[in-house]
Amino acid sequence: MAKKTEKDTNGNYTYIRKTFTYKGERFTVRGRTEKEARDKQFQLMRDLENGIVVKQHAAVMRQKSMTGDLTVSEYSEIWLETYVKPKVRKPGAAKQKNTIEEKSYEMYVYKLSGTILPAVGNLRLHEVVDTHLQKVLNDEKYKGRSRSHCDKVKIVMNAMFRQAAKSRLIPFNPAEDLIVTAEEGEGHRSITPYEREIIHQVAKYHRCGLWVLFLLSTGLRPGESAPLQVSDIDFEEKLVRITKAIESGTENIIGPPKSKAGIRCVPLRDDIAKELKSAITGKAKTDFVFPQTDGKTMLTTTAISNNWRSFSRQMDLAMGAETTSHGHIYDPRDVDKKGMPLYPDENGQPRNGHKIADDLVLYCLRHTFCTDLQKAGVPLNIARIIMGHEDIRVTAGIYTHTDSEDVRAAGEKLNTFFSA
């Protein structure tokens, strides 16, 4: 049986105190007996684990913010719970202003825990300046991390510190003018004339050939092509109507496109329209245009990836990829448990038989379509609508990509103009 504490000389009880740490914060409970103190401790721990707002914890955070002792790590928890998590919408729910997908929330948490907090988490919030945060981005680039990763880290830091400044916890946002250095060739690109030739060549016999050519000739996002139904194709008007897409971060949940601008019509070229009409003849209006191999089920995110993996492998082979006698393309990842190459080259290094470019990804087809619009003379403002870009600067960023062919064509126009 637990022994009660005795009163002190003033007649007051001497309480038993229990302290513990939860997510970096110290919590204290008191009881007249050992059992009472432990019961309070267990109850408080359960409340914390269940996400119940504890007055003591809130008071500690308020006190720290007032005295300037709040660390970046401590504030990140408050920011996520108070400002980010309430914005997360349920999968499949209609997109509303100031809401985000579960995938975006997970990205915020991942970038914080994996990159930002290890670097500046122990600093007091008011101590952070732009040089601290710029160093985070510079270090990530030095490690060889992608431009996309660095851009997302910048987005998270800017959003968090911007809110801290709005809440008057810091005098200004130190992440406001951070710079992500970009190397030439980073990001998605257009396919080369040779790659285009190989795509058309492989499309003649590959089961996904029509789907790949459709993406190349319409610029649809892969996730927009999956829920496309026969009724969305208008052969009379030569249009494809885009009203839905696979929701980002899910396998097969259908929602609206990426943005309001994503709801649009896309022109259907004559060459692809003929093949497409032949492929969907006899199908019901509600059937999917590009189903899985069973002919009925909608493409999932995984199926889209598998389709492109299969198609790009055939492209690799058509380009002359080197293979084993069993048809396996020599790959640098072909190593044993000790890390030794299974198929060493003449220098003893893992053999690489690939001929296809590493940066040729499915999204390059969409990028290529946008540059095709430019070369065809489609005005920038119309191209923005066709591409489904909310911000015309995104479209303009692709329109600025030129090659030697564009320059030569410009020269011919100048020659024609001045000779006249």
C-alpha positions as CSV (number, residue, x, y, z in Angstrom):
1,M,0.0,0.0,0.0
2,A,1.4,3.4,-0.9
3,K,2.5,5.5,2.0
4,K,1.1,9.0,2.3
5,T,3.5,11.9,2.6
6,E,3.7,13.7,5.8
7,K,3.0,17.4,6.4
8,D,5.9,19.8,6.7
9,T,6.4,22.2,9.6
10,N,3.8,24.6,8.2
11,G,1.2,21.9,8.0
12,N,1.3,21.5,4.2
13,Y,1.7,18.2,2.4
14,T,5.1,17.4,0.8
15,Y,3.9,16.3,-2.7
16,I,5.7,13.6,-4.6
17,R,6.8,14.9,-8.0
18,K,7.2,12.9,-11.3
19,T,8.9,14.3,-14.4
20,F,9.2,12.8,-17.9
21,T,10.1,13.8,-21.4
22,Y,7.8,13.7,-24.4
23,K,8.9,14.8,-27.9
24,G,11.7,16.9,-26.3
25,E,9.5,18.6,-23.7
26,R,9.7,18.1,-20.0
27,F,6.4,17.5,-18.1
28,T,5.8,17.4,-14.4
29,V,3.0,15.9,-12.3
30,R,2.5,15.9,-8.5
31,G,0.7,13.6,-6.1
32,R,0.2,13.1,-2.4
33,T,1.2,9.5,-2.8
34,E,3.5,7.5,-5.1
35,K,0.5,5.9,-6.7
36,E,-1.3,9.2,-7.2
37,A,1.7,10.7,-8.9
38,R,2.2,7.7,-11.2
39,D,-1.4,7.6,-12.1
40,K,-1.3,11.3,-13.1
41,Q,1.9,10.6,-15.1
42,F,0.3,7.7,-17.0
43,Q,-2.8,9.8,-17.7
44,L,-0.8,12.7,-19.0
45,M,1.2,10.4,-21.3
46,R,-2.0,8.9,-22.7
47,D,-3.4,12.4,-23.3
48,L,-0.2,13.4,-25.2
49,E,-0.2,10.3,-27.3
50,N,-3.9,10.8,-28.2
51,G,-3.2,14.3,-29.3
52,I,-5.1,16.0,-26.5
53,V,-4.0,19.6,-26.0
54,V,-2.5,19.7,-22.5
55,K,-2.7,23.0,-20.7
56,Q,0.7,22.6,-19.1
57,H,2.3,22.0,-22.5
58,A,0.6,25.0,-24.1
59,A,1.6,27.2,-21.1
60,V,5.2,26.1,-21.5
61,M,5.1,26.9,-25.2
62,R,3.6,30.3,-24.5
63,Q,6.2,31.1,-21.9
64,K,9.0,30.1,-24.2
65,S,7.7,32.2,-27.1
66,M,7.4,35.2,-24.8
67,T,10.9,34.8,-23.4
68,G,12.5,34.0,-26.8
69,D,13.5,30.4,-25.8
70,L,11.3,28.6,-28.4
71,T,13.5,26.5,-30.7
72,V,12.9,25.9,-34.4
73,S,12.2,22.2,-33.6
74,E,9.5,23.2,-30.9
75,Y,7.9,25.7,-33.2
76,S,7.8,23.3,-36.1
77,E,5.5,21.0,-34.1
78,I,3.2,23.9,-33.3
79,W,3.2,25.0,-36.9
80,L,2.4,21.6,-38.3
81,E,-0.4,20.9,-35.8
82,T,-1.9,24.4,-35.9
83,Y,-1.5,25.6,-39.5
84,V,-0.7,22.7,-41.8
85,K,-2.5,19.6,-40.6
86,P,-6.0,21.3,-40.5
87,K,-5.6,22.0,-44.2
88,V,-5.3,18.3,-45.2
89,R,-8.3,17.1,-47.2
90,K,-9.5,13.6,-47.3
91,P,-8.6,11.5,-50.4
92,G,-11.1,12.0,-53.2
93,A,-12.6,15.1,-51.6
94,A,-13.2,18.1,-53.8
95,K,-10.3,20.5,-54.0
96,Q,-10.9,23.7,-52.1
97,K,-8.8,26.8,-51.6
98,N,-6.1,26.6,-48.9
99,T,-6.3,22.8,-48.7
100,I,-3.6,20.3,-49.4
101,E,-3.3,16.6,-50.1
102,E,-2.1,14.1,-47.5
103,K,0.9,13.6,-49.8
104,S,1.9,17.2,-49.4
105,Y,1.6,17.1,-45.6
106,E,3.8,14.0,-45.6
107,M,6.3,16.0,-47.7
108,Y,6.3,18.8,-45.2
109,V,7.0,16.4,-42.3
110,Y,9.7,14.5,-44.3
111,K,11.6,17.6,-45.3
112,L,11.5,19.0,-41.8
113,S,12.6,15.8,-40.0
114,G,15.1,14.7,-42.7
115,T,16.7,18.0,-43.7
116,I,15.7,21.2,-41.9
117,L,15.6,20.2,-38.2
118,P,18.9,18.3,-38.2
119,A,20.5,21.5,-39.4
120,V,18.7,24.3,-37.5
121,G,16.3,22.6,-35.1
122,N,18.3,23.4,-32.0
123,L,18.6,27.1,-32.8
124,R,16.2,29.5,-31.0
125,L,13.6,30.7,-33.4
126,H,14.6,34.3,-33.1
127,E,18.3,33.4,-33.7
128,V,17.8,32.1,-37.2
129,V,19.0,34.3,-40.1
130,D,19.0,33.9,-43.8
131,T,22.6,32.6,-43.9
132,H,21.6,29.6,-41.7
133,L,18.8,28.6,-44.1
134,Q,20.8,29.3,-47.3
135,K,23.5,27.0,-46.0
136,V,20.9,24.2,-45.7
137,L,20.1,24.5,-49.4
138,N,23.7,24.9,-50.4
139,D,24.6,21.7,-48.4
140,E,21.8,19.8,-50.1
141,K,23.0,20.8,-53.5
142,Y,26.6,19.8,-52.6
143,K,25.3,16.4,-51.6
144,G,24.0,16.0,-55.1
145,R,20.3,16.3,-54.1
146,S,17.9,17.1,-56.9
147,R,16.5,20.5,-57.8
148,S,13.1,19.3,-56.9
149,H,14.2,18.3,-53.4
150,C,15.9,21.6,-52.8
151,D,12.8,23.5,-54.1
152,K,10.6,21.6,-51.6
153,V,12.9,22.3,-48.7
154,K,12.8,26.0,-49.6
155,I,9.0,25.9,-49.8
156,V,8.7,24.4,-46.3
157,M,11.2,26.7,-44.7
158,N,9.6,29.8,-46.3
159,A,6.1,28.7,-45.2
160,M,7.1,28.0,-41.6
161,F,9.1,31.1,-41.0
162,R,6.6,33.3,-42.8
163,Q,3.9,32.1,-40.3
164,A,6.3,32.7,-37.4
165,A,6.8,36.3,-38.6
166,K,3.0,36.8,-39.0
167,S,2.6,35.5,-35.4
168,R,5.1,38.2,-34.3
169,L,7.4,35.5,-32.9
170,I,10.2,36.8,-35.1
171,P,10.6,40.3,-36.7
172,F,11.0,39.1,-40.3
173,N,11.0,35.9,-42.4
174,P,14.6,34.8,-42.9
175,A,13.6,32.3,-45.7
176,E,12.0,34.9,-47.9
177,D,14.8,35.4,-50.5
178,L,16.6,32.1,-50.5
179,I,18.2,30.9,-53.7
180,V,18.3,27.4,-55.2
181,T,21.1,27.2,-57.6
182,A,20.2,25.3,-60.8
183,E,22.6,23.5,-63.0
184,E,22.2,23.4,-66.8
185,G,19.9,20.6,-67.9
186,E,18.1,20.1,-64.5
187,G,14.4,19.4,-64.6
188,H,12.3,17.9,-67.4
189,R,13.4,18.3,-71.0
190,S,12.1,17.8,-74.4
191,I,12.9,14.6,-76.3
192,T,15.5,14.7,-79.1
193,P,14.6,14.1,-82.7
194,Y,16.3,10.7,-82.4
195,E,14.2,9.8,-79.3
196,R,11.1,10.8,-81.1
197,E,11.9,8.6,-84.0
198,I,12.5,5.6,-81.6
199,I,9.2,6.3,-79.8
200,H,7.3,6.1,-83.1
201,Q,9.2,3.0,-84.0
202,V,8.5,1.1,-80.8
203,A,4.9,2.3,-80.7
204,K,4.2,0.2,-83.8
205,Y,4.5,-3.0,-81.9
206,H,4.3,-2.2,-78.1
207,R,1.0,-2.7,-76.3
208,C,1.3,0.8,-74.8
209,G,2.3,2.4,-78.1
210,L,-1.0,4.3,-78.7
211,W,-1.0,5.5,-75.1
212,V,2.5,6.9,-75.3
213,L,1.8,8.6,-78.7
214,F,-1.4,10.0,-77.2
215,L,0.6,11.6,-74.3
216,L,3.2,12.9,-76.7
217,S,0.5,14.5,-79.0
218,T,-1.8,16.0,-76.3
219,G,0.6,16.9,-73.4
220,L,-1.7,15.3,-70.8
221,R,-0.3,14.5,-67.4
222,P,-0.1,10.7,-67.1
223,G,-2.6,10.8,-64.2
224,E,-5.1,12.7,-66.5
225,S,-4.9,9.9,-69.1
226,A,-5.9,7.2,-66.7
227,P,-9.6,8.1,-65.9
228,L,-10.2,9.3,-69.5
229,Q,-13.4,7.8,-70.8
230,V,-14.7,7.3,-74.4
231,S,-17.2,10.1,-73.8
232,D,-14.3,12.5,-73.2
233,I,-13.1,12.2,-76.8
234,D,-14.9,14.4,-79.3
235,F,-13.9,13.3,-82.8
236,E,-16.2,15.8,-84.5
237,E,-14.7,18.8,-82.8
238,K,-11.3,17.1,-82.6
239,L,-11.0,17.7,-78.8
240,V,-10.2,15.9,-75.7
241,R,-12.0,17.1,-72.6
242,I,-10.0,16.9,-69.3
243,T,-12.2,17.0,-66.1
244,K,-10.6,14.4,-63.8
245,A,-7.3,12.8,-62.8
246,I,-5.8,10.3,-60.4
247,E,-5.2,12.3,-57.2
248,S,-1.6,12.8,-56.4
249,G,-0.2,10.4,-53.8
250,T,-2.9,7.7,-54.4
251,E,-3.1,4.6,-56.6
252,N,-6.6,5.0,-58.1
253,I,-8.6,7.7,-56.4
254,I,-10.2,9.9,-59.0
255,G,-10.4,13.6,-58.3
256,P,-10.3,16.9,-60.2
257,P,-7.1,17.8,-62.1
258,K,-4.1,19.3,-60.4
259,S,-5.6,22.8,-60.5
260,K,-8.7,24.6,-61.8
261,A,-6.8,25.4,-64.9
262,G,-6.4,21.6,-65.4
263,I,-10.1,21.4,-66.4
264,R,-9.7,22.1,-70.1
265,C,-10.0,21.0,-73.7
266,V,-6.9,19.8,-75.7
267,P,-6.7,19.6,-79.5
268,L,-6.7,16.1,-81.0
269,R,-4.3,15.8,-83.9
270,D,-5.6,14.1,-87.1
271,D,-2.8,11.4,-87.1
272,I,-3.5,10.3,-83.5
273,A,-7.3,10.7,-83.9
274,K,-7.4,8.0,-86.6
275,E,-5.6,5.4,-84.5
276,L,-7.6,6.3,-81.4
277,K,-11.0,6.0,-83.1
278,S,-10.1,2.6,-84.4
279,A,-9.0,1.5,-80.9
280,I,-12.1,2.5,-79.1
281,T,-14.7,1.5,-81.7
282,G,-17.3,-0.7,-80.1
283,K,-16.6,0.5,-76.6
284,A,-19.3,2.0,-74.3
285,K,-19.1,5.8,-73.5
286,T,-18.2,5.0,-69.9
287,D,-15.3,2.7,-70.8
288,F,-11.8,3.8,-70.1
289,V,-9.8,4.8,-73.2
290,F,-6.6,3.3,-71.9
291,P,-7.5,0.5,-69.5
292,Q,-5.2,-2.1,-68.0
293,T,-4.4,-5.4,-69.8
294,D,-7.8,-6.8,-68.7
295,G,-9.4,-4.2,-71.0
296,K,-11.7,-2.8,-68.3
297,T,-9.8,-1.6,-65.2
298,M,-8.6,1.9,-64.9
299,L,-4.8,2.5,-65.0
300,T,-3.4,2.9,-61.5
301,T,-0.3,4.9,-60.5
302,T,1.7,1.7,-60.4
303,A,0.3,0.6,-63.8
304,I,1.4,3.9,-65.4
305,S,4.9,3.4,-64.0
306,N,5.0,-0.2,-65.2
307,N,3.8,0.8,-68.7
308,W,6.5,3.4,-69.1
309,R,9.2,1.0,-67.7
310,S,8.2,-1.6,-70.3
311,F,8.0,0.9,-73.2
312,S,11.3,2.6,-72.3
313,R,13.0,-0.8,-72.1
314,Q,12.0,-1.5,-75.6
315,M,13.3,1.9,-76.6
316,D,16.6,1.1,-74.9
317,L,16.8,-2.2,-76.9
318,A,15.9,-0.4,-80.1
319,M,18.8,2.0,-79.5
320,G,21.2,-0.9,-79.3
321,A,21.3,-1.7,-75.6
322,E,23.8,-4.5,-74.7
323,T,22.3,-7.6,-73.1
324,T,23.2,-10.9,-71.6
325,S,22.2,-14.1,-73.5
326,H,19.0,-14.1,-71.5
327,G,18.0,-10.6,-72.7
328,H,18.9,-8.8,-69.5
329,I,20.4,-5.3,-70.2
330,Y,23.7,-4.8,-68.4
331,D,23.1,-2.4,-65.5
332,P,25.5,-0.8,-63.0
333,R,23.3,-2.0,-60.2
334,D,24.1,-5.6,-61.0
335,V,26.2,-6.4,-58.0
336,D,26.5,-9.2,-55.5
337,K,26.0,-9.1,-51.8
338,K,29.5,-7.8,-51.3
339,G,29.0,-5.0,-53.8
340,M,31.1,-6.7,-56.5
341,P,29.9,-6.3,-60.1
342,L,28.2,-9.4,-61.6
343,Y,29.1,-8.3,-65.1
344,P,32.4,-6.3,-64.9
345,D,33.7,-4.3,-67.8
346,E,37.3,-4.3,-69.0
347,N,38.2,-2.0,-66.1
348,G,36.5,-4.2,-63.5
349,Q,33.6,-1.8,-63.0
350,P,29.9,-2.7,-63.2
351,R,29.0,-2.9,-66.9
352,N,26.5,-0.5,-68.3
353,G,24.7,-1.6,-71.4
354,H,22.0,1.1,-71.5
355,K,21.8,3.3,-74.5
356,I,18.7,5.3,-73.4
357,A,19.3,8.6,-71.6
358,D,18.9,8.5,-67.8
359,D,16.8,11.7,-67.8
360,L,14.3,10.5,-70.3
361,V,11.2,10.1,-68.1
362,L,7.5,9.9,-69.0
363,Y,7.0,13.6,-68.1
364,C,9.3,14.5,-70.9
365,L,6.5,13.8,-73.3
366,R,4.4,16.6,-71.8
367,H,7.3,19.0,-71.9
368,T,7.9,18.1,-75.5
369,F,4.3,18.8,-76.4
370,C,4.6,22.3,-74.9
371,T,7.7,23.0,-77.0
372,D,5.8,21.6,-80.1
373,L,3.1,24.2,-79.4
374,Q,5.8,26.9,-79.5
375,K,7.3,25.6,-82.7
376,A,3.8,25.5,-84.3
377,G,3.3,29.1,-83.5
378,V,0.6,28.7,-80.9
379,P,0.4,32.0,-78.8
380,L,1.7,31.7,-75.3
381,N,-1.6,32.6,-73.6
382,I,-3.4,29.8,-75.6
383,A,-0.6,27.4,-74.8
384,R,-1.1,28.0,-71.1
385,I,-4.7,27.1,-71.4
386,I,-4.0,23.9,-73.4
387,M,-1.3,22.8,-71.0
388,G,-3.5,23.5,-68.0
389,H,-1.0,25.8,-66.3
390,E,-2.4,28.2,-63.7
391,D,0.6,30.5,-64.0
392,I,1.6,31.6,-67.4
393,R,5.2,31.9,-66.2
394,V,5.3,28.1,-66.0
395,T,4.4,27.9,-69.7
396,A,6.8,30.7,-70.6
397,G,9.6,28.9,-68.8
398,I,9.2,26.0,-71.3
399,Y,8.8,28.4,-74.3
400,T,12.2,29.9,-73.6
401,H,13.9,26.5,-74.3
402,T,15.4,26.7,-77.8
403,D,17.7,24.5,-79.8
404,S,19.9,25.0,-82.9
405,E,17.0,24.2,-85.2
406,D,15.0,27.1,-83.7
407,V,17.9,29.5,-84.2
408,R,18.5,28.4,-87.8
409,A,14.7,28.8,-88.5
410,A,14.9,32.3,-87.1
411,G,17.9,33.1,-89.4
412,E,15.9,31.9,-92.4
413,K,13.0,34.2,-91.4
414,L,15.5,37.1,-91.1
415,N,17.0,36.3,-94.6
416,T,13.5,36.2,-96.1
417,F,12.5,39.5,-94.5
418,F,15.6,41.4,-95.5
419,S,15.8,39.9,-99.1
420,A,12.3,41.2,-99.6
